[in-house]
């Protein structure tokens, strides 16, 4: 997701120029500092398809769609991505759900916005239909400068298309951009505000389209703000610990969706 922090800083600066001209120099300095940082990129050798759990267990096809969160930018091993950690939780199961043989895949692309989901949905529906789709999107939408309702409309269309194909859908809305350590205050706080507006619009669209919403900012933002170890070296993308926090936040909804798909 290289380039996103720079876009966020531009969007944040535009938000404050009209009413805080005196802060322009500060904002400009923070933009330069954010641009100078080295950001994580997708690991080229990271497998996007694997299976977990005993082959004798009932199968569950799980697909991830979205931006760098769906790919696992910031970590090197599939087992550390949010998809890998979700798949492990689902494979291990519980007394209520039992074990599952999870067939995991991802069609996410780093840097994607909600307008890119139509292509990803088409790819996810090729071949065997997935049982559950997890969509992680919103950070680039928040940084694009476009209205949140427009981005949410594209997301709603993607969810509706997946649901019409018989796929259970769980959407993790825009994470807490205010937890990023790649930007200094006040840009960090402004980015958080922009992200929250995006998440609210997403939640409405997803619910109307028949999907299930997990508010990642509300459920995990406090952890990311308190623990720098939840972010990788660039201070922006999650680390293995950060993806684990997200996976555990998503798991109850995904597990319930998996049970509904049987």
ZILINBEL-V640757 format. One record per residue. N is the residue number from 1. RES is the residue in three letters. PHI is phi in degrees with one decimal (NA if undefined). NEAR is the number of other ideal C-beta (glycine too) atoms within 10 Angstrom. Layout:
n: <N N>
res: <RES RES>
phi: <PHI PHI>
near: <NEAR NEAR>
This chain:
n: <1 2 3 4 5 6 7 8 9 10 11 12 13 14 15 16 17 18 19 20 21 22 23 24 25 26 27 28 29 30 31 32 33 34 35 36 37 38 39 40 41 42 43 44 45 46 47 48 49 50 51 52 53 54 55 56 57 58 59 60 61 62 63 64 65 66 67 68 69 70 71 72 73 74 75 76 77 78 79 80 81 82 83 84 85 86 87 88 89 90 91 92 93 94 95 96 97 98 99 100 101 102 103 104 105 106 107 108 109 110 111 112 113 114 115 116 117 118 119 120 121 122 123 124 125 126 127 128 129 130 131 132 133 134 135 136 137 138 139 140 141 142 143 144 145 146 147 148 149 150 151 152 153 154 155 156 157 158 159 160 161 162 163 164 165 166 167 168 169 170 171 172 173 174 175 176 177 178 179 180 181 182 183 184 185 186 187 188 189 190 191 192 193 194 195 196 197 198 199 200 201 202 203 204 205 206 207 208 209 210 211 212 213 214 215 216 217 218 219 220 221 222 223 224 225 226 227 228 229 230 231 232 233 234 235 236 237 238 239 240 241 242 243 244 245 246 247 248 249 250 251 252 253 254 255 256 257 258 259 260 261 262>
res: <UNK UNK UNK UNK UNK UNK UNK UNK UNK UNK UNK UNK UNK UNK UNK UNK UNK UNK UNK UNK UNK UNK UNK UNK UNK UNK UNK UNK UNK UNK UNK UNK UNK UNK UNK UNK UNK UNK UNK UNK UNK UNK UNK UNK UNK UNK UNK UNK UNK UNK UNK UNK UNK UNK UNK UNK UNK UNK UNK UNK UNK UNK UNK UNK UNK UNK UNK UNK UNK UNK UNK UNK UNK UNK UNK UNK UNK UNK UNK UNK UNK UNK UNK UNK UNK UNK UNK UNK UNK UNK UNK UNK UNK UNK UNK UNK UNK UNK UNK UNK UNK UNK UNK UNK UNK UNK UNK UNK UNK UNK UNK UNK UNK UNK UNK UNK UNK UNK UNK UNK UNK UNK UNK UNK UNK UNK UNK UNK UNK UNK UNK UNK UNK UNK UNK UNK UNK UNK UNK UNK UNK UNK UNK UNK UNK UNK UNK UNK UNK UNK UNK UNK UNK UNK UNK UNK UNK UNK UNK UNK UNK UNK UNK UNK UNK UNK UNK UNK UNK UNK UNK UNK UNK UNK UNK UNK UNK UNK UNK UNK UNK UNK UNK UNK UNK UNK UNK UNK UNK UNK UNK UNK UNK UNK UNK UNK UNK UNK UNK UNK UNK UNK UNK UNK UNK UNK UNK UNK UNK UNK UNK UNK UNK UNK UNK UNK UNK UNK UNK UNK UNK UNK UNK UNK UNK UNK UNK UNK UNK UNK UNK UNK UNK UNK UNK UNK UNK UNK UNK UNK UNK UNK UNK UNK UNK UNK UNK UNK UNK UNK UNK UNK UNK UNK UNK UNK UNK UNK UNK UNK UNK UNK>
phi: <NA -57.7 101.8 -64.8 -57.2 -64.0 -65.3 -61.4 -65.7 -66.2 -64.2 -65.7 -61.6 -61.7 -71.1 -109.7 -59.9 -64.2 -106.0 -143.4 -60.2 -64.2 -94.4 -61.4 -62.2 -63.5 -60.8 -61.6 -63.9 -70.6 -62.4 -62.3 -64.9 -65.9 -67.5 -77.0 -71.5 -98.7 -105.1 -65.3 -124.5 -58.4 -78.8 -61.2 -88.3 -70.7 -67.8 -108.9 -147.6 -159.5 -135.4 -140.1 95.9 -62.9 -67.1 -79.3 -78.4 -57.8 -75.6 -141.8 -93.1 -117.3 -124.2 -108.3 -126.6 133.2 -101.5 -60.6 -64.9 -77.2 -95.3 97.2 -61.4 114.2 -129.5 -107.9 -118.6 -57.8 -64.1 -92.5 -72.5 -64.6 -65.6 -63.3 -72.5 -64.1 -60.5 -65.5 -61.0 -68.6 -65.9 -69.9 65.0 -146.3 -61.0 -80.0 -97.0 74.5 -75.9 -134.6 -95.0 -90.9 -102.4 -99.0 -146.1 -138.1 -115.8 -67.6 -136.0 -57.3 89.4 -71.4 -113.9 -62.5 -67.4 -89.1 -69.4 -57.4 -66.0 -66.2 -61.4 -59.4 -65.7 -68.3 -93.7 -72.1 74.6 -66.9 -68.6 -68.2 -84.6 -134.8 -115.4 -111.1 -110.0 -122.5 -154.0 135.0 -66.1 -70.0 -59.8 -63.2 -89.2 -78.1 87.9 -82.5 -63.8 -61.5 -66.0 -65.3 -62.6 -64.5 -63.7 -63.1 -63.4 -60.3 -62.9 -64.4 -63.5 -62.5 -67.3 -64.7 -64.7 -67.5 -88.4 89.3 -97.3 -76.0 -126.4 -121.7 -115.0 -90.0 -73.5 -47.4 -70.2 -76.2 -68.1 -73.1 -87.4 -64.1 -101.4 -84.8 -125.4 -92.0 -61.4 -90.2 -58.1 -60.5 -67.1 -65.9 -60.9 -61.8 -64.8 -61.1 -64.0 -66.2 -62.7 -62.9 -62.1 -64.5 -66.0 -61.0 -59.3 -62.9 -65.7 -66.5 -62.5 -64.1 -86.5 95.3 -95.4 -109.5 -103.5 -120.3 -81.4 -64.3 -64.8 -68.8 -86.2 -127.9 -57.5 -62.9 -66.7 -64.8 -69.8 -85.0 -122.8 -63.6 -70.3 -79.2 -113.2 -77.9 -61.0 -84.4 72.3 -127.9 -80.3 -65.6 -89.0 -58.4 -64.7 -64.7 -64.5 -64.8 -60.4 -63.7 -60.0 -69.3 -70.1 -79.4 -55.0 -56.5 -68.1 -68.5 -62.5 -64.2 -64.0 -63.3 -65.6 -70.8 -82.5 -69.9>
near: <24 18 13 23 26 17 18 28 25 16 18 26 18 12 17 16 12 7 8 13 9 7 14 12 9 15 21 12 11 20 19 10 14 25 13 7 16 9 22 23 14 18 16 5 7 17 13 18 11 15 15 23 20 10 7 7 15 16 13 28 21 27 28 29 28 31 25 26 30 26 26 30 25 26 24 14 12 21 16 21 32 30 29 26 23 27 27 16 21 25 19 14 18 10 5 7 16 11 16 25 17 28 19 25 21 27 24 31 18 21 18 25 20 28 18 20 28 13 14 23 22 11 15 26 18 8 9 10 15 26 22 27 30 29 30 28 28 30 30 25 28 28 25 19 12 16 13 24 14 14 25 25 16 19 29 24 17 30 29 18 18 26 15 10 14 11 22 23 25 26 30 30 27 27 27 22 31 21 26 26 15 22 26 14 10 15 27 20 13 22 27 22 14 23 28 21 15 31 24 16 23 30 20 14 26 24 14 12 21 14 26 20 19 22 20 25 23 14 18 23 20 12 17 25 16 10 14 11 11 21 21 20 12 20 17 26 27 27 20 20 16 25 25 20 21 25 23 16 19 26 17 13 20 25 21 15 22 23 15 11 16 9>
